[in-house]
Amino acid sequence: MLTGRESLLRVIGKRRRFLPNRQIVSASTPASTSASASASASTSAPTFSSLKGEIVERDAVEKGSDCGGVAAESVNCPVCDALLPSLDSTIINSHLDYCLAKGKKRKLSQVTLLQLNFSRSKIKVNSISPADKQTEVIPTEPNRIVSSETINNSNDLDSSKEFVDNSHSISLRNNQLIRCTENLVAEATANDNFTSQLLLSGIKEECLDDCDVWKVVFPTSIVGHRYGSREELVPESRIRLSRDPENVKDRNAIKVHYVGFEDDNMLGYIPRELAKYLSPLMDKFHLNFEGSITSLPKDLRAAVAIQIVCKNVELCDEIYSNNNQDFMSLWRDVLHVVELARTNPSGMTRYQHNLALLIQEVLKSNSHLFTNNEMSFLESYDSFPDDSKRLFARLYTRKGPWFRMSNISYPEIANNHQAIKELVEAGYLCSFLSPNELEDNDLEEVLDVLNIDELREALRVLKKKCNHGTRKQDLINLLISLSKDGHCSELQSFVLATTGSCVKVSPLAESLIWRAERLFFLNGEQDLSAFLLVDLGIVKYPAYRCIISEQIFSDRSELLSYEEAIEISQVMVESLDENNTELVLQCIDKSVSRISISSEESKSSTCGSMSAFLSHFSASWVYSKAVLLGVSFFEREKRYIDAINLLKQLLNTFTCDRRRGYWSLRLSVDLEHLGRVDDSLQVAEDGLLDPWVRAGTRIALQRRVLRLGKPPRRWKIPSYSNSVKRKIFEVHIQGRPLNCKTGMKSVFYGEDGERCGVEQLALQYYAGEGGGWKGVHTESGIWLTIFGILMWDVLFADVPNVFRTKFQTAPLDLETDSFYEARKSLIEALLDKIVNGMAEEILITGWESHVGTACRGVNWEKHSLADLRAAVKCIGGSCLASICRHLAQDYRSWSSGMPDLLVWRLHDCYSGEAKLVEVKGPRDRLSEQQRAWLLFLMDCGFNVEVCKVTPAPPVET
């Protein structure tokens, strides 16, 4: 693995399918300015093909069939998903014959066909005989709220099966509640407003007057099943609900158990939206709910369908007799949530609103970075019908780039083909319908849509042999080479006949949405899925104020240069993956030339106190990462002269950068590789005079000077010699090895006979004959967790420009010197409290206030409050304050390399002692960063040692 590759990948983030500046890399003259390149990129408008034949033809059929009036009186074609009037069977049959005759039938099993909605959308109440006046009947639909006295156990469900199969209906005691709720939901859906306040304003009291709560069986689901303690689910098993008020993610959480196994087996949780109103009913009115599992999903991670009913018959009667308004209000909210989940599943449509919100926020705060045409294009998304919005959001987040139209099917999208047509006309999608519309550079992407059998069939059509063991990519490469040898038209015709019409996200839409995501999240690691994690309650972001007084990108040219740098970096990484050395070298040359052009800008922007973190959004900063990857590439190829030239370029350009220590170290090493020992020594000595050389790289340079600077090169002994050469106390233990192969992690047998690593073996030693210590294998984790909790109010203090989106887990300047400088008074005041023994109190308060909230470095699950309290108590206020100050001053340099183990033992309730241990297995040695930490901890007064684990000699028999 090349050094710098992972860091560059984090900057790149989601790889773009369309790179408008790719041609810049292969330009013959690499010194073209970024401004002109960006201008040419911005003026090149992609062309799109429009849908003609099939979609237009199908659209005509749909419009000609519009005799049903409203969408509620319509059905969906099981082949093309088109809306058809349900009252005219002639049109339905004609349309179905038309679809089947065209050969576009999807691969549908008999079960799939039976599950399709070929009934009217509106509920139709069957005629009621006089004998059944007390029991009205409605057609069954999945997830419909029903009221039944028979659904109280699985046996009752079985006994009613014959009745359901014969009449396709479920007995309902009173359908007035259903009608009222459904009408209300229909109005709310039309207005696209689903807030509980709106629903409450329109509910009618008579909906609840004649409905016994204990007789209403309503559907819901089990979410978070994979986090439960029981892996297997059994259909029709009895379940019950129980509260989980201690849940750190949601105080209203409701757990689902098997009946009789409440203490041991949790199946998952009730959805958050329903638990919000159901939990007060369980807490305040002591209602109990039971039910059964109705069906199991194919995907084990998907929600599990269940139905539940209240079991407190007498208690419900008492509440009704008292006409408790709080209860009625809560119960009404429960029914609303259930009905909304049925008519508009939130998980299926949230992404549509999230994308619209992202676009709106970006255009509102960054309008100066878009042209008028680009703003109009993005604003048009909000004017699309819901189907078009949902389809585009779906396709954008998929891998692609091409998708078969026949395979595009989503349950929340009523008419896929109409949505595709609208998106193509708006320029959000592009398509091809004939071989003439398929461009040569698209052929490889479209071939990826074919499966293995289809690719082999393509080779047979071209009369070429194919080995059955050939990988898919090899088949695609073979077909591409054949297309260049004169088989292009044949191959294109075969592909179109096999795939049918295909669509993909247009280059313009992909580029602008990518830009919007980057401006919204300000990094490449987050995307639209961040919204979903918040919606599902998986991630909770901290509360802070966004005080923005300075734009990250002052003008459009800066943004375009930044985007171009990311594109060139992506091309470089892809070229390395493909072993395309020529293109890698072109990317390196282009990056170096861009850095040279913006040298003065980099110096001025990087040295400012508050501008340091904003420089990470500059093109020169991205190019510097690409150049560093180039250094690793040249070192791997033993091209040390080229690596040295790049390192000198970086050091001359970025004079105020924390990476200067690593650059100086690599420059010294590469010079030594060339036999230039004097130059290597001079570089190391100069590096030690640089205030930006810190932590492990500083120790490494000091050790190099001591090694290379012996007489006669240097006669004077450096002042830091004794400090660097200090001996660190070592402990040696032995264990029975399972494997001690070079390059593999050492595995030993522990004292209990189980397999374990060297860290676990060391913990067992310290817990036993090592002195009765209790501890954890944490490395940097426990320290960063303690730092995050203790410094919470400092991290999320009101500092301008460091918080720009509600999806941050830390301020933007955390890894820069400006973090400490901007909050020095707050930090020092807090450190004084820690020194005075208030660390444990601050830790407890921070834990109780913020547990479960995402924060950089804090791991709520791995470290318990009890362990953290014991560690803080045993470490002592002075030593803990020193560590926190070190991290606050230079979080980037010191957030890694901490000792593996933290062990402690309490003397009484108020005092104890702690020890930090770095564990090394056979053939392992300390890194310079680890040595820097151990020396620093020794200076702070910590008890530190190195535990070396060696294989025990074999026992002779």
RORORO-636297 format. One record per residue (C-alpha): residue in three letters; x, y, z. Coordinates in steps of 0.02 Angstrom, whole numbers, plus 50000, padded with zeros to 5 digits. Layout:
BEGIN
ALAXYZ
...
//
This chain:
BEGIN
MET500005000050000
LEU500735016649947
THR500875029850083
GLY499605043550057
ARG498385033149954
GLU497075030950091
SER497185049350137
LEU496925054449956
LEU495455042449940
ARG494605050950088
VAL494795067649999
ILE494095060549837
GLY492635052149925
LYS491295045349811
ARG492105042249643
ARG491285051749502
ARG490675042649348
PHE490925057849237
LEU492535067949247
PRO492395083549137
ASN494235087849161
ARG494955070649122
GLN495635077048956
ILE496695089949049
VAL497805076149118
SER498275069348949
ALA498605086748875
SER500305088448793
THR500705104548888
PRO500465101549074
ALA500735119649125
SER499045126049071
THR498245136849203
SER496855130249311
ALA495765145149270
SER495765141849083
ALA495535123349111
SER494075126649225
ALA493315138749103
SER493395126048963
ALA492625113049076
SER491205124349125
THR490775129148947
SER490715111348881
ALA488905106248890
PRO488505087848875
THR487235082448747
PHE485815070848788
SER484765059248682
SER482905059348711
LEU481735044748728
LYS480695041648574
GLY479915025148520
GLU479425014548666
ILE479095027648799
VAL478145039248683
GLU477115024648621
ARG476735018848797
ASP476325036548851
ALA475055037648711
VAL474245021748772
GLU474145028648948
LYS473405045248894
GLY472165036848778
SER471605025848920
ASP471175039849037
CYS469345036149056
GLY469405031849239
GLY469515049749296
VAL470565049249451
ALA472095039349499
ALA471155030949639
GLU470085021749509
SER471605014449421
VAL472684998949419
ASN474504995649376
CYS475004985049227
PRO476054970349293
VAL477224971649142
CYS477624990149117
ASP476864997249277
ALA475785009549178
LEU474185016349259
LEU472595009749179
PRO470745013349214
SER470084999449323
LEU468295001149261
ASP468674996349081
SER469234978249067
THR469374979648876
ILE470734992848888
ILE471634982949022
ASN471664967148916
SER472164976448759
HIS473584985348848
LEU474194969048926
ASP474184960448755
TYR475164975148685
CYS476504974148819
LEU476704955348806
ALA476784956148616
LYS478234968448624
GLY479264955748720
LYS479644967648863
LYS478914956648997
ARG479884957349158
LYS480464941549242
LEU479004939049359
SER478634923349454
GLN476854917349483
VAL476934923549661
THR477514940749604
LEU476064942049482
LEU474824937349616
GLN475524950549732
LEU475324964749606
ASN473994977549643
PHE472654973449513
SER471234980249618
ARG470564997749638
SER471495009149755
LYS469945014849846
ILE469175003849978
LYS467544996549924
VAL466354990550059
ASN465504974350011
SER463624972950022
ILE463064967350193
SER461714954850223
PRO460474957950365
ALA461244943750461
ASP462934952650458
LYS462394970250503
GLN463524970150654
THR465034964950553
GLU465534974850401
VAL466784967750277
ILE468134976750179
PRO469404969750054
THR471044964950134
GLU472614974550096
PRO474354972350167
ASN474654982650324
ARG472834987950339
ILE472234992650513
VAL470924979950563
SER469854977050715
SER469574959050761
GLU469154949150913
THR469954933650840
ILE471744939750816
ASN472354936550991
ASN473464921550961
SER474204911850818
ASN472904898050832
ASP471504910450805
LEU472414916950652
ASP472484899350582
SER470654896250616
SER470154911450515
LYS471214906850366
GLU469844897850272
PHE468684912750288
VAL470004924650221
ASP470414913650073
ASN468594912050022
SER468054930050034
HIS469734939450023
SER469154950250167
ILE469424952850352
SER468064955250479
LEU467994972850547
ARG466894977750690
ASN466724995750638
ASN467465003250479
GLN467045021150525
LEU468765023150603
ILE469595016950445
ARG468625028650333
CYS468975043950441
THR470825040150454
GLU470995036050271
ASN470135052050214
LEU471215062350328
VAL472805053950267
ALA472265056450086
GLU472085075150116
ALA473755076050204
THR474595066250066
ALA473905077849934
ASN474605092750028
ASP476265083750057
ASN476135087650242
PHE476305073950370
THR476535083150533
SER475565076550681
GLN474835093650718
LEU473975094450549
LEU473285077150572
LEU472625081350744
SER471705096450678
GLY470655086350557
ILE470225070950659
LYS468425067850702
GLU467975062450877
GLU466675050050816
CYS468085039750742
LEU468505033750917
ASP466815033350999
ASP466275016350936
CYS467945007550923
ASP468614997251069
VAL470494999551081
TRP470774981751134
LYS469944975250976
VAL471014985350853
VAL472424975150776
PHE473644986150683
PRO475174981750579
THR476924988050609
SER478674980850597
ILE480224975950694
VAL481724986650651
GLY483524984550705
HIS483334965650707
ARG485194962550676
TYR485574970950842
GLY484434959150937
SER485064944251037
ARG484044931150943
GLU484534927950763
GLU483124916750703
LEU481334922750677
VAL479854911150666
PRO478274916250571
GLU476664917350673
SER477654916850836
ARG476904926150983
ILE477774942351030
ARG477544955951160
LEU478174973751182
SER479164980851327
ARG479864998051361
ASP481715002451352
PRO481815019551435
GLU483695018151461
ASN484035017351274
VAL485345030651236
LYS484725033351058
ASP482875035251098
ARG482055037151269
ASN480405031451192
ALA481145015151129
ILE480044999551135
LYS480814982251126
VAL480034966951046
HIS480214949851129
TYR479534932551109
VAL478184929351237
GLY478994921051388
PHE480774926051340
GLU480774944451390
ASP482384943351490
ASP483484934551363
ASN482964937451184
MET482624954251106
LEU482074953450925
GLY482234971950889
TYR481254988050911
ILE479624996050858
PRO479885010250732
ARG480355026650813
GLU478845035950742
LEU477615023750821
ALA478575021850984
LYS478445040651011
TYR476565039051044
LEU476465020951100
SER477725022951241
PRO476665035551339
LEU475205023551329
MET476285009951404
ASP477075021251536
LYS475635032251589
PHE474155020751560
HIS475045004151587
LEU474434996251426
ASN475184979851369
PHE475334974951187
GLU475544957851111
GLY475454950950935
SER476274939650810
ILE477534939550668
THR476554939850505
SER477944937350377
LEU479824936850357
PRO480804947450232
LYS482014939950109
ASP483374951850167
LEU483824947950348
ARG484224966350377
ALA482494972250321
ALA481054976350437
VAL480004961550497
ALA478124963150477
ILE477104960650636
GLN475364964750701
ILE474984969650880
VAL473454972150990
CYS473154979151164
LYS472864965751297
ASN472174976551439
VAL470314973951410
GLU469684979551581
LEU470914993951591
CYS470375000351421
ASP468554999851473
GLU468965009951628
ILE469925022951528
TYR468485024551404
SER467215026451542
ASN468235040851614
ASN468355048851440
ASN470205052451464
GLN470685065351334
ASP472555062351349
PHE472295044151311
MET471155047851164
SER472415059951091
LEU473855047651105
TRP472835033451032
ARG472305044650888
ASP474145048450852
VAL474555029950854
LEU473235026350721
HIS473845040950616
VAL475635034750618
VAL475105017250570
GLU474025023250428
LEU475365035050363
ALA476635020950367
ARG475445010850259
THR474995024150132
ASN476685032750123
PRO478105022350195
SER479305035250262
GLY480855024850227
MET480385024450043
THR480155043050018
ARG481305051550142
TYR482745051650019
GLN481705062049898
HIS481445075850026
ASN483245074550086
LEU483945077649912
ALA482765092349888
LEU483305099650056
LEU485145097550012
ILE484925106649846
GLN483935120749926
GLU485215123650064
VAL486685123649944
LEU485885135849823
LYS485375146949967
SER487125148450043
ASN488225146149889
SER487275154449747
HIS488855163849693
LEU489665147249645
PHE488375142549514
THR487935150149347
ASN486145155149312
ASN485895139949201
GLU486575128349336
MET485445135949468
SER483935134249354
PHE484385116349320
LEU484515111849504
GLU482965121749552
SER481965112049423
TYR482125096449531
ASP480875103549655
SER479585105749517
PHE479615087549464
PRO478195075749510
ASP478545064549657
ASP478875049449547
SER480225058649450
LYS481045065149609
ARG481085047949687
LEU481735039249532
PHE483165051549507
ALA483675050449691
ARG483645031549678
LEU484695030749520
TYR485935043849577
THR486385033749732
ARG486585017449635
LYS488215011549558
GLY487715011849375
PRO488085020749267
TRP486835012249148
PHE485205004149201
ARG484004993449102
MET482315001749096
SER481484984749109
ASN482354981949277
ILE481914998749355
SER480504995449477
TYR480205003149648
PRO478635000749752
GLU478495019349795
ILE478545024649612
ALA476865022649525
ASN477425025249344
ASN479275022249310
HIS479185025349124
GLN478315042049138
ALA479585047249269
ILE481015042249155
LYS480255051949011
GLU480105067749117
LEU481885066149183
VAL482605063549009
GLU481675078748942
ALA482345089049089
GLY484125083249059
TYR484305073449221
LEU484415056749131
CYS485055051748961
SER484645036148864
PHE484875026448703
LEU483555017148603
SER484515012348446
PRO486315007348403
ASN486575024448322
GLU486295032948490
LEU487575022048579
GLU489245031048579
ASP490875021348573
ASN491455027348743
ASP489805021348819
LEU489965003648753
GLU491064997248894
GLU489895004549025
VAL488364996848942
LEU489224979848928
ASP489374980049117
VAL487474979149124
LEU487524961849043
ASN487744946449150
ILE489014932749119
ASP487844922149012
GLU487374937048904
LEU489194941748878
ARG489594924048823
GLU488104924448705
ALA488804940548631
LEU490444931548594
ARG489494917248512
VAL488574929648402
LEU490254936848350
LYS490864918748322
LYS492204919448454
LYS492624906048580
CYS492504909048765
ASN493214899548913
HIS491924896149048
GLY493104901249186
THR493384918549116
ARG492974933149231
LYS491654945949184
GLN492904960049160
ASP493954949049046
LEU492434945648938
ILE492054964248928
ASN493854968148879
LEU493774954748743
LEU492154961848673
ILE492874979448673
SER494384973648575
LEU493244964848451
SER492204980548428
LYS493784989948380
ASP494174976448250
GLY492624979648147
HIS491244971248249
CYS490594987248328
SER488904987948239
GLU488544969548270
LEU488984971148453
GLN487944986948476
SER486434978648395
PHE486604963448507
VAL486774974148663
LEU485224984348622
ALA484214968848581
THR484744960848746
THR484604975348866
GLY483214985248785
SER483195003748821
CYS484445009548951
VAL484605025649049
LYS485925033649157
VAL486125049449259
SER486665063149140
PRO488435070249157
LEU487745087449196
ALA486585081149334
GLU487945070049406
SER489195084249411
LEU488025097049489
ILE487295085149621
TRP489065079549664
ARG489555097749685
ALA488025100949794
GLU488475086149906
ARG490265092049923
LEU489735109749967
PHE488435103550091
PHE489485090650186
LEU491195098550151
ASN492025081550135
GLY492035066450022
GLU491555053550153
GLN489745058950182
ASP488325058450058
LEU486425057350057
SER486515041950168
ALA486955053550313
PHE485165059850311
LEU484515042050319
LEU485605037850469
VAL484865052650561
ASP483085048450508
LEU483275030650571
GLY484025036450735
ILE485665027250702
VAL486695043150714
LYS486345058350821
TYR487395073750787
PRO487875086050925
ALA487045102950950
TYR488025118350902
ARG487825135250817
CYS488375138450640
ILE489145155850639
ILE489735159450462
SER490655175650425
GLU491825169550288
GLN491495159550131
ILE492555144150099
PHE492595147749912
SER492625166349877
ASP492205164149694
ARG491775151249564
SER493535149649495
GLU494175143549664
LEU492835130149670
LEU493175124349492
SER495035123249530
TYR494645112949685
GLU493525101349585
GLU494845099449450
ALA496135094549583
ILE494965081049650
GLU494645074549474
ILE496505073349435
SER496755064449601
GLN495395051949557
VAL496185048749387
MET497855045949473
VAL497155033249596
GLU496225023949458
SER497815023849353
LEU498785016249497
ASP497455002849516
GLU497594999049330
ASN499514999749330
ASN499445013549199
THR501145021149236
GLU501075033749095
LEU499465041449156
VAL500105041449335
LEU501615051549281
GLN500495063749188
CYS499445066249345
ILE501015069449447
ASP501655082249321
LYS499975090949315
SER499885091749506
VAL501645098849519
SER501285112149389
ARG499685117249478
ILE500595118649645
SER501925129649565
ILE500605141449496
SER499725143449664
SER501285144049771
GLU501035161649838
GLU499195158549872
SER499615143049973
LYS500875152250080
SER499695166450122
SER498195155350156
THR499045141950259
CYS499955153050386
GLY498445162750446
SER497765157950616
MET495945155750568
SER496245152150384
ALA497295136650411
PHE495835124550411
LEU495005133450263
SER496565130050160
HIS496065111650160
PHE494745116550033
SER496015123749913
ALA496615115649752
SER498435116849807
TRP498085106649964
VAL497285092749861
TYR498725093149738
SER499965091649881
LYS499155075149929
ALA499265069049750
VAL501105074049744
LEU501445064849907
LEU500665049249831
GLY501825052149684
VAL503295052249805
SER502775035049869
PHE502575029049691
PHE504335034649644
GLU505065027049803
ARG504245010449763
GLU505005011149590
LYS506695016249668
ARG506665032449570
TYR507395042049716
ILE507945057349617
ASP506165060349558
ALA505515057749736
ILE506795070149803
ASN506275083349678
LEU504445081549728
LEU504855082649913
LYS505885098349887
GLN504425105749789
LEU503245102249934
LEU504415109450065
ASN504735125149964
THR502885127949929
PHE502035124050095
THR503045133050228
CYS501715131950364
ASP501095114050359
ARG501115100550491
ARG501605087750357
ARG503315095750339
GLY504015083650468
TYR503585068450364
TRP504195076850204
SER505865081150285
LEU506055063450352
ARG505725055550181
LEU506905067850096
SER508285063150219
VAL507965044550192
ASP507945045850002
LEU509575055850001
GLU510375042150104
HIS509765029349977
LEU510785038749846
GLY512315038649957
ARG512215057249994
VAL512435055250181
ASP513015073050214
ASP511495080150125
SER510375068050219
LEU511105073650385
GLN510915091950341
VAL509085089550294
ALA508765080850461
GLU509605094850558
ASP508665108250463
GLY507045098950495
LEU507325099650683
LEU507385118650672
ASP505675118850590
PRO504265122650715
TRP503055112250608
VAL504055096250636
ARG503235087650785
ALA502835071450875
GLY503495055350798
THR504345063150648
ARG505345074450764
ILE505955059350863
ALA506375050550699
LEU507415065250638
GLN508305066550805
ARG508775048250798
ARG509385050250619
VAL510495064850670
LEU511225054650812
ARG511555039950695
LEU512245049650547
GLY513075063750643
LYS514465053750724
PRO516265059750713
PRO517045065050600
ARG515445072150521
ARG514895080150685
TRP515925081850843
LYS514645090750951
ILE513345079851036
PRO511575087051018
SER510695092851176
TYR509265080851151
SER510405065651147
ASN510085059951325
SER508205062651310
VAL508035052351152
LYS509165038351215
ARG508195036051377
LYS507815018051416
ILE506005013051430
PHE505664999551560
GLU505304982751481
VAL504364967351542
HIS504584950551456
ILE503234937151458
GLN503074920751366
GLY501614912151285
ARG501204896851183
PRO501144902751002
LEU499884896950875
ASN500784905650734
CYS502294916950727
LYS502444919350539
THR503244935150474
GLY501954947450408
MET500514939750505
LYS499754945050670
SER500434934250811
VAL499174922650892
PHE499464914051059
TYR498534902651177
GLY497944912251329
GLU497954906551508
ASP496184899951484
GLY496704889851332
GLU495794901151208
ARG496634909451061
CYS497104927551086
GLY498254941351025
VAL499774948051115
GLU498744962051194
GLN497494950151273
LEU498924939051333
ALA499734954151415
LEU498094959051499
GLN497974941551573
TYR499754943151638
TYR499424959951722
ALA497794953651797
GLY498694938651873
GLU500524937451919
GLY500834954951850
GLY500024963152001
GLY498124961751996
TRP497844975851872
LYS496214978751784
GLY496324986251611
VAL495784987851430
HIS496604986051261
THR496225002951190
GLU497735010951105
SER497135028751068
GLY495275024951088
ILE495025027651274
TRP496075043451275
LEU495125051351132
THR493495046351215
ILE493995054351380
PHE494625069751287
GLY493005071451188
ILE491865070051340
LEU492895081351452
MET493125094451316
TRP491355093351246
ASP490875111251284
VAL492535117251212
LEU492365106951054
PHE490635113651016
ALA490875131351079
ASP490285146250976
VAL491775149450862
PRO491485157550693
ASN491645147550532
VAL492095130650609
PHE490315123750600
ARG489455125150432
THR488275110250424
LYS487245100550551
PHE488155084450503
GLN489825088050588
THR490565077950730
ALA491955090450766
PRO492425108350720
LEU493345110550557
ASP494885117350644
LEU495115103050768
GLU496665096350680
THR497495113450662
ASP498405125150779
SER496965137350772
PHE495895125750879
TYR496905129451035
GLU497245147650991
ALA495405151850965
ARG494855143551129
LYS496365145751239
SER495435153751385
LEU494075140351382
ILE495335126251372
GLU496465132451511
ALA494985135751626
LEU494385117851599
LEU496135110651624
ASP496255119851791
LYS494675110951848
ILE495405094251793
VAL497015097551889
ASN495975101852043
GLY495145084752042
MET493495088651952
ALA493835077351802
GLU492705063251862
GLU491255075051895
ILE491445083051723
LEU491555065651645
ILE489945059651728
THR489005075451681
GLY489615074551501
TRP489165056151487
GLU487405058451552
SER487095073651442
HIS487815067451278
VAL487905048451281
GLY487545041551108
THR487905057951017
ALA489205056750880
CYS490845065450917
ARG492555063550836
GLY493565050550932
VAL492205046151059
ASN491685027851065
TRP490155026151177
GLU489945007451149
LYS491725001351177
HIS492065010551340
SER490865009951488
LEU490635024351607
ALA491305013651749
ASP492935010251658
LEU493135028451610
ARG492835034151789
ALA494105021651856
ALA495385027051726
VAL495155045551762
LYS495245042651949
CYS496845032451939
ILE497735043351811
GLY497615058951917
GLY497155076651874
SER498875083251831
CYS499345069351709
LEU497615069551629
ALA497695088351603
SER499395086351517
ILE498685073851393
CYS497155084651358
ARG498235100051329
HIS499355090251212
LEU497865084451108
ALA497075101751108
GLN498675109851045
ASP499025097150907
TYR497635084350889
ARG498235078650718
SER500005074350771
TRP499575066150938
SER497925057050907
SER498815040950859
GLY500225030250928
MET499635029651109
PRO500095014151213
ASP499074998351184
LEU498514995251363
LEU497865006051503
VAL497864996151665
TRP497385002251838
ARG497034996452014
LEU496045005452148
HIS496715007152324
ASP495055013552392
CYS493525022852329
TYR494505038852304
SER496245034252244
GLY497205021952137
GLU498635020252015
ALA498745017851828
LYS500025011051707
LEU500205012751519
VAL500904997951424
GLU501474996151244
VAL501394977851193
LYS502564970651063
GLY502544953250991
PRO503984943450916
ARG504974953550788
ASP503974969450826
ARG504804985850875
LEU504235002950929
SER503755015450796
GLU504405033050813
GLN502655039450853
GLN502465026550993
ARG504175031151060
ALA503695049551059
TRP502145045851162
LEU503065035151289
LEU504405048351313
PHE503095061951332
LEU502125051551460
MET503715048351557
ASP504005067151564
CYS502235069451632
GLY502565057051772
PHE501625042151704
ASN502105024351745
VAL502475017051572
GLU503285001151511
VAL503484990151358
CYS502864972251371
LYS503744960551250
VAL502904943851215
THR504014929651155
PRO503604911451116
ALA503884899551259
PRO505164885851224
PRO504394869051180
VAL504154857251325
GLU505224841651310
THR504324825351340
//
